[in-house]
């Protein structure tokens, strides 16, 4: 598996807030958007693991588990988003990792946005989405995770 790690040079600052896996499932060969999001998240202080193109749901979930990543971003331009996300959610549940937050980006019809959210997807971003809003969404997930961790201590 070709896993590319991207980290910001934080120069002694706090460690990255979240580890995020960015994946390109299926046969779609266009990953420029995924790489732009990966870089924006890295620049915001998150640790980003980009899995590369043509990943199966099984490979994606294996990476999420191996990296202990609480956030998974899926970039799907092929139209197979409902099938792929459903399979990823099923596999995460099998691995006792249903708490992984899933973000989906791509060409998603409005009706499918609602369907993805009903499946448990935390957020859906369609073409033209504001990159700052995507980063803010991940930042909010990071804040939610910190609140949960502080309460548990």
ABEGO torsion letter per residue (X at the ends): XBBBBBBBBAGGBBBBABBBBBBBBEABABAAAAAAAAAAAAAAGBBBBBAEBGBBAAAAAAAAAAAGBABBBBBBAAGAAAAAAAAAAAAAAAAGAAABBBBBBEBBBAAAAAAAAAAGBABBBBBGBBAAAAAAAAAAAAAAAAAAAAAAX
